[in-house]
Each structure stands twice: as C-alpha cells, then as structure tokens.
C-alpha cells in the first residue's frame, strides 16, 4: 500500500493521541523532528502516567539530514545506581525491591535525554523553538487534566494492592481513595508546576538547580539512597548505534545497557530462515521469529549489562559469521527449550518524521506500572523502579554496584532500506519489545504491508510482559486455527489471548518514501493516533 499524502510539515505517532497532536502542532510552528519529539514526550509523560514520566529513563535514535550528510545518532538518558549505598541497605532481602523507597534506586535520565537531544537539534538542524513552547501542552494538560484512559484505569485497579501504601501514590493516582473511572478528569497540579519551572529555569535544573535539591531532599526523607551528588554527576550520553546489515537495508538500534542487540539479532536470524519468508500469519513465520528470539535472549542474558562491565563487544554478535552459526542451530521443525523471560515493563514508544526527512524514534519508561510507586511530595514526580533490573547476587552480570547503569529492555529502532524508505518503529513491553519490532519490521520490509497493516496485524509474545506471569508463547486470537495447531505440533506451549490484546504491547511505525511521502501506523491496542499535516 502506498502512502496517501505528502504532509507539508510531517508526521507523528504515539500511544496517546494528545502526544501525537502535540508533535504535529510543534512541526506546524516550524519545529523540527527533535523539537516535536521533546514536546510529545512531555505530553505523554502527563497523559499516560502509569507507563512513563519524567521520573524515568529515555532513549533516542535520531536520523538527521545535515549539511555533511545523513547521520544516525543515539542518545541515552539512562540513570545510574547511587554513587554511595548505605551499609546494609538491602540487608535481609534476596533481591532489589519492586515498590517503595528502596525501589527508587536509580536516577531519572529522561529529562537529560530531552536536554541533550535539543542540543543536537540546535547544532545539527538549527532548531530555535523555545523550551516554553515545547512544554506548553504538557503543562496545560497537567494543570487542567486529561481523561483517564481504560489502560490507566486497569493498571491502577490491578496494582492498587501493592501500591496504595507507597508514599504519594494514593494522593496522586486515586480520587477520594478510589480508582478513577475511565473518562474522569485526572489533574497533576504539582507536576504542572514542575514542568513550568523547567520551562523557565531550563532542563538542567532537574540535575543541577533548585528542582534537583528539592527532589534529592524528598527522596532522602522517603528512604531512597539517591543523593544530590547523584543528580549533579548525571549527564545524558550520545552513542554510536548498533547496525545490522539486513537484506532489505541497514537497521539501527541502541547498544548496551539496552537490549537493542536482541532486536537486531532477531531480524538478522529471521533474514537467514526460509520460514520467515512464508505468509506472515503462518506457523512457519511465527516459529522462525520465536526461535530467533530464543537465540537472541540467550545472548542477552549472558552478556548485556552496563557496557563498562562487559567483556565482549556487542557489535560482534551482529557479524554475518556469528549470525550464520546461530541460525544453523534453529530447527524449522521443532521448538527449542525455553526458560524464563526478564519480566514486565511499562513503556511508551513515539516516532516523528519532519518534512525535511529528519526522524526520531524515542522510548521512555518508569519500568513497571507506576514505577516504584513513589510520588515526590513537592515536585509531584513519580519515580521509576528501573533498579529492579539489578541483582543482589555477587558475580551476577547485572550485580548492583555504585554508579552502575541497569540493564534496560528499552530500545527504539530505525531503518534505512535499500529501496530508499526510512522506517522509525518501536514498541513497549519488556520481552515483547524486540518481538514486536521483528513483527513490524518484517511485515513492512519483507512482506510489503503498510505501516498500519503491520502494526494492527496479530502478534505473538514469547515470555512475560507487563501484567503477565507465564512464560508461554502467547498468540492473539486472530491467527488462523491452523497456525495455532501447527505451532503446538512443533512443540510450542501456546496460550491464546484476545484479538487486540494489550498484553502484546503498544507498537507504532512511520515510513518516509523516497519522494517525501509519509505513512504511519498507530496501535489499536493503545489510545494512540497518527497525526500528519
């Protein structure tokens, strides 16, 4: 399917329509893709508070048309563990806690990623819109309120028993002690004040200024080990993306501590399997994807951590000879044994492409639903629990250490296809992220589906994601019965889901064609939309 139009300003997609609309409004005001993404990221931090926020982390892939040619740049807004941990801080527990003060273990990197990306906007693309304009919609939505989505209602209801006693949660996310109903107006006045303060003082104030001191004091009083020193030493980093040489073109993702390597390995392994070329609803296609995921997850669980603590080069796993070796281990007629996944994650992925062909693929998260559950009393910031990725076992690859960055499921994707198309795509969902990426990419690049068809088509999930405890192979109900039967015959433990099940995450995809035409796909499993014009 060919694109329908040539938008004058660009295109955006997000799992909440308010964020897509914010991005388009910034593009119409003369902003570039990076500026539009910062505005959309701020809006969705307000509108989808159970999945992301400024108390979390953020990762960016930017494809920029510059005077010296096209550049693909990664930005990592990844917070670290405290530089100093009190002696006996985790005494008496076997693992890092998921909720409460001790779960608020790593610094929040999201705002630093916005700041670093805006520096690139100015230096590479001549961006000039003021921060006050970019945060305008988010401030208004936080102050005036947004309707509670069905997704927020479900998450609040299901997680209430473990969160209602966590400091600040009930005051922020309940209405008169009850879970807000779908459509009720949800206001965040303290967060509105915080965003307004940042619009005046600058984003660096989150780490170096008055806001940093306020949050550090609140975290300390609540029992977190984070200190002002941790805020002051934090900087978002630019990085060189990992690149996969795929038969359809070049595919980009982020290096460790993210699982971007996993997403690229799955695509590289599928590219080497005849079954992946079969009909995209067939058992052969799904089997090839699932078996590729098992091989890639095994590499992830053995090797991926903070790159400063890795003994191998992540890019080496994308070399053709290594992928050939792993592909040869995949049996097209039988499912390999499967252990257990990494577990749940709540995340949002957003994409923007402007009229000049600059593209941003961005993902931000507070990890589990509502993160640690802590909401800081003065700033209204809900703090992440990404530190739950650490292990307390000595010698573990992701063992907790001062100043160490945690393993991240987050990974945004971009591709420059050999036929001239540019793809920005991604998904939320823990173990489901790389699997959803494989579905969207191959359905567009290999099978010729439109962006919307690729995102809407039935998906699978091996392992766990948010709200799930089982490690079965889950299939949405729209797969043919013959596909389900054949997968079971191959040895897969198949569990059936609803037709458009949020368990399979929220994905999105944008495509820019060589003639400048733009096309987008928004996930019907989300509250999102594509905005173009």
Secondary structure, DSSP 8 states (H G I E B T S, - for coil): ----B--SSEEEEESBHHHHHHHHHHHHTT--HHHHHHHHHHHHHHHTTTT--TTSEEEEEEEEEETTEEEEEEEEE--BB-S---TTTTTT-SS--SSSGGG--B---HHHHHHHHHHHHHHHH-----HHHHTHHHHHHHHH-EE--HHHHHHHHHHHHHHTTSTTHHHHHEETTEE--TT-EE--HHHHHHHHHHHHH-TTHHHHSHHHHHHHHHHHHHT----HHHHHH---EEE--EEEEETTEEEEE--TTBSHHHHHHHHHHHTT-GGGGS-TTSHHHHHHHHHHHHHHHHHHHHH-S-GGG-SS-GGGGGSHHHHHHHHHT--TTS-----------EEEEEEEEETTS-EEEEEEEEESTTTTS-B-TTT--B---GGGGSB-STT-TTB--TT-B--B----EEEEETTS-EEEEEE-STTHHHHHHHHHHHHHHTT---HHHHHHS--EEES--TT----SEEE-TTS-HHHHHHHHHTT--EEE--TT-GGG--EEEEEE-TTS-EEEEE-TTTB-EEEE-
